[in-house]
Amino acid sequence: MSLRNITKIFFFGSLLILSGCQKNIFQSPSVAPVAMRDVPALRLNYRYEADVPAPPESAKNAPVEDRSAAVQTDYDQNRTQELLDKTIASPDKQKVVAVYHRTGDVQAEFRLDMYTADGVFLRKITPDAMAVHFPDTIVWSPDSTTLAFVAMTRAGEQGNGLPPVTQPNQNTNSNSANTNSPANSNTPVSNTATNANSETSTMDAEANANSGIPAAPTPAAPTGILTFRTEQIYTCNSDGAGIKPVTQNEGLIYFYYGWSPDSAMLASLAATYKEWQFLQYQADSKGEMFIPWADRGSSKKPDASAVWTML
């Protein structure tokens, strides 16, 4: 037998011996995985179980309630000259802000009141000379301590166009004279309750007082709050008090904002009046509704500047 044949026999014999000791010579020895990523997906065997049961189909299709039933009842029974538009509950569900308007108000101008969760009136938030704009952007801070909204001077309360303008003071003396003349002063204008632009409710209250009819037990609106000719961001506390302007730049329209997670700051979008008009013109020419903070699928974004505002 030749040496070549002997070598072949020895080689194949070695293969047979090795195959008997191991099932597959090309398979690496099995090693216990040390992490989940080392386990092949085919070897995973698990069953998913939700922490809570799925909501019933009726709950999925139920419409979202945009008005508190308790607050709506108060308007129906005690505030017949005012129309409730929506209510916004705080994250902790303890307070509810009512967004409403009076029958004689200009369209898209709103007012704010604060209620408890069970419909008890707490306080008027906005002065009579202030108009709340963009009601869809009204938002509570994550910790439920502060409410943010956008407002400006109400139509008919602009005076001679001097910025800024304050809320008329509620003076019970109907013969009081105007203490400031907008034509001779560059300071905020302060008027008495006899201003020709006084709200209907104020005149009704004075008429009732003169006729001996007791006025409705509704607290008066706050006074002395700065208002501006363009939309600015305001905040108040959870009781509706402490209203103040966070921004005071009449050169910009602040139209959208969001809270930081720690409720300490607001990030806002702002545009100049000319930029706002241009965006409005673009939307009108396309037959679209002008919603500057919404993404309507266009690649063009509003030419607005983002601003961080510390409270």
C-alpha positions in Angstrom: 0.0 0.0 0.0 1.4 3.3 -1.0 2.1 6.1 1.4 -0.5 8.3 -0.3 -3.3 5.8 0.4 -2.2 5.4 4.0 -2.4 9.2 4.5 -6.0 9.2 3.1 -7.1 6.4 5.4 -5.6 8.2 8.4 -7.3 11.5 7.5 -10.8 10.0 7.1 -10.4 8.0 10.2 -9.6 11.1 12.2 -12.8 12.7 10.8 -14.9 9.8 11.9 -13.5 9.9 15.4 -14.1 13.6 15.7 -17.6 13.4 14.4 -18.4 10.8 17.1 -17.2 13.1 19.8 -19.1 16.1 18.6 -22.4 16.4 16.7 -21.2 19.1 14.4 -17.6 20.1 13.9 -18.6 23.4 12.5 -20.8 24.3 15.4 -19.1 26.4 18.1 -19.4 25.1 21.7 -22.5 26.3 23.5 -21.9 29.2 25.9 -24.5 30.7 28.2 -25.5 34.2 27.1 -24.5 36.9 29.5 -27.0 39.6 28.2 -30.4 39.6 26.5 -28.8 40.8 23.2 -26.9 37.5 23.0 -30.0 35.4 22.9 -31.3 34.7 19.4 -34.7 36.1 18.7 -36.0 32.6 17.7 -35.3 31.4 21.2 -37.3 34.1 23.0 -40.6 33.0 24.3 -42.8 35.6 26.1 -46.3 36.8 26.4 -47.3 40.5 26.5 -49.8 41.5 29.2 -50.9 45.1 29.7 -50.8 46.7 33.1 -54.4 47.8 32.8 -57.3 46.5 30.8 -58.2 48.1 27.5 -60.9 50.7 27.5 -64.3 49.7 26.2 -65.2 50.6 22.7 -67.8 53.0 23.9 -65.2 55.0 25.8 -62.9 55.1 22.7 -65.6 56.7 20.6 -66.9 59.0 23.3 -66.6 62.7 22.5 -64.1 64.8 24.5 -66.0 67.1 26.9 -64.9 70.7 26.2 -67.1 72.2 28.9 -67.5 71.4 32.6 -71.1 70.6 33.3 -70.9 72.3 36.7 -69.5 75.5 35.2 -72.0 75.4 32.3 -74.9 75.2 34.9 -73.6 78.4 36.6 -73.7 80.2 33.2 -77.1 78.9 32.4 -78.6 80.0 35.7 -76.7 83.1 36.8 -74.9 84.5 33.7 -77.5 84.7 31.0 -75.7 87.6 29.2 -72.5 85.6 28.9 -71.8 82.6 26.7 -69.4 79.9 27.8 -67.1 78.8 25.0 -65.0 76.1 26.7 -63.4 75.1 30.0 -59.9 74.0 30.7 -59.2 71.9 33.8 -55.8 72.1 35.6 -53.7 69.0 35.5 -54.5 68.2 39.1 -58.3 68.6 38.3 -58.7 71.1 41.2 -59.4 74.3 39.2 -61.2 75.0 35.9 -60.7 78.2 33.8 -63.8 79.3 31.9 -63.3 80.8 28.5 -66.4 82.9 27.6 -67.6 86.0 25.8 -70.4 88.5 26.3 -73.2 89.0 23.7 -71.8 92.4 22.6 -68.1 91.4 22.4 -66.2 91.4 19.1 -65.7 88.0 17.5 -62.6 86.1 18.5 -62.2 88.2 21.7 -62.7 86.2 24.9 -62.7 86.6 28.7 -61.5 84.3 31.5 -62.9 83.4 34.9 -61.6 80.9 37.5 -63.8 78.1 39.0 -63.3 75.2 41.3 -63.7 71.7 39.9 -67.3 71.5 41.3 -68.4 74.7 39.6 -67.9 77.3 42.3 -67.0 80.7 41.0 -63.7 82.0 42.4 -62.5 85.1 40.5 -62.6 87.1 37.3 -59.1 86.7 35.8 -59.2 89.3 32.9 -60.0 93.0 33.2 -62.9 94.3 31.2 -60.5 96.2 28.9 -58.5 93.0 28.0 -59.4 90.6 25.2 -58.0 87.1 25.3 -56.9 85.8 21.9 -56.0 82.3 20.6 -58.1 80.4 23.1 -56.7 77.1 21.9 -53.3 78.1 23.3 -54.4 78.7 26.8 -52.5 76.2 28.9 -51.8 75.3 32.6 -48.3 74.7 33.9 -47.5 71.1 34.5 -47.6 71.7 38.3 -51.1 73.3 38.1 -49.9 76.5 39.8 -50.0 78.9 36.9 -52.2 79.6 33.8 -50.7 81.1 30.7 -52.7 82.9 27.9 -52.4 85.5 25.2 -54.3 88.8 25.4 -54.2 92.4 24.2 -56.3 95.6 24.6 -60.0 95.0 23.8 -61.4 96.5 20.6 -62.8 100.0 21.5 -60.4 100.5 24.4 -57.4 101.6 22.3 -57.8 105.3 23.2 -55.5 107.4 21.0 -53.1 104.5 20.3 -50.7 105.2 23.0 -49.0 102.0 24.3 -49.6 100.6 26.8 -53.2 101.1 28.0 -54.4 100.1 31.5 -57.7 98.7 32.6 -60.2 101.5 33.5 -60.4 101.9 37.3 -63.8 100.9 38.8 -64.7 104.2 40.7 -68.0 104.2 42.4 -68.2 108.0 42.1 -70.0 108.5 38.8 -69.0 112.2 38.7 -65.3 111.6 38.9 -63.3 113.3 36.2 -60.7 111.7 34.0 -57.4 112.0 35.8 -55.1 111.5 32.8 -55.4 112.9 29.3 -54.1 110.5 26.6 -53.3 113.5 24.3 -50.9 115.0 26.8 -49.2 111.9 28.3 -47.0 109.1 27.2 -47.7 107.1 30.3 -50.3 104.3 30.6 -53.8 105.8 30.5 -56.1 105.4 33.5 -59.8 106.1 33.2 -62.7 106.1 35.6 -65.9 104.1 35.4 -67.6 106.9 33.4 -65.4 106.2 30.4 -67.5 106.1 27.2 -66.2 102.6 26.5 -67.4 101.1 29.8 -68.8 97.6 29.5 -72.5 96.9 29.4 -72.3 94.9 32.7 -70.8 97.9 34.5 -73.6 100.2 33.3 -76.2 97.7 34.2 -74.8 97.4 37.7 -74.8 101.2 38.2 -78.4 101.3 36.9 -79.4 98.6 39.4 -77.7 100.5 42.2 -79.6 103.7 41.4 -82.9 101.9 41.2 -82.5 100.2 44.5 -82.1 96.7 42.9 -79.2 94.8 44.5 -76.5 93.9 42.1 -75.5 90.3 41.3 -73.0 89.0 43.8 -70.2 88.6 41.2 -66.8 90.0 42.1 -65.5 92.9 40.1 -62.9 92.4 37.4 -59.3 93.2 38.3 -58.0 96.7 37.5 -54.7 98.3 36.8 -53.4 95.6 34.5 -51.3 96.7 31.6 -52.7 95.8 28.2 -51.0 96.3 24.8 -52.0 96.8 21.1 -50.5 93.5 20.1 -50.9 90.0 21.6 -48.7 89.4 24.7 -48.3 86.5 27.1 -49.9 86.8 30.5 -50.0 84.5 33.5 -52.0 84.2 36.7 -52.0 81.8 39.6 -54.3 78.9 40.2 -56.8 81.1 42.0 -57.1 83.5 39.1 -55.2 86.3 41.0 -51.8 87.7 40.3 -52.3 88.4 36.6 -49.2 89.9 35.0 -47.7 90.3 31.5 -44.8 88.1 30.9 -43.9 89.8 27.6 -44.2 93.6 27.0 -42.9 94.0 23.5 -45.6 95.6 21.3 -43.4 95.1 18.2 -44.1 91.4 18.4 -47.2 89.2 18.3 -46.8 86.3 20.7 -49.0 83.6 19.3 -47.8 80.2 20.7 -45.9 79.0 23.7 -45.2 75.9 25.8 -44.2 75.3 29.4 -40.9 73.8 30.4 -41.2 70.5 32.4 -40.4 72.2 35.7 -43.0 75.0 35.1 -40.3 77.7 35.5 -40.2 79.0 31.9 -42.2 79.4 28.7 -40.9 79.0 25.2 -42.8 81.1 22.8 -43.1 81.9 19.1 -43.4 85.5 18.0 -43.9 87.4 14.7 -43.9 91.0 13.7 -47.2 92.5 12.6 -46.0 92.6 8.9 -45.0 88.9 9.1 -48.3 88.1 10.6 -50.2 89.9 7.8 -48.1 88.0 5.2 -48.9 84.6 6.7 -52.5 85.6 6.8 -52.4 86.6 3.2 -50.7 83.3 2.2 -53.4 81.3 4.0 -56.3 83.3 2.5 -54.9 83.0 -1.1 -54.8 79.2 -0.7 -58.3 79.0 0.9 -56.7 77.7 4.2 -57.5 78.5 7.8 -54.7 80.5 9.3 -53.4 78.5 12.2 -49.7 79.6 12.5 -48.7 77.1 15.2 -50.1 74.0 13.3 -48.2 72.0 10.7 -50.4 72.0 7.7 -48.0 69.7 5.8 -46.2 72.5 4.1 -42.4 72.6 3.9 -42.4 76.3 4.7 -42.6 77.2 8.4 -43.8 80.6 9.8 -41.0 83.2 9.8 -41.2 83.6 13.5 -38.6 83.7 16.3 -38.5 81.4 19.3 -38.1 83.1 22.6 -37.4 81.7 26.1 -39.1 83.7 28.8 -38.3 83.3 32.5 -41.3 83.7 34.7 
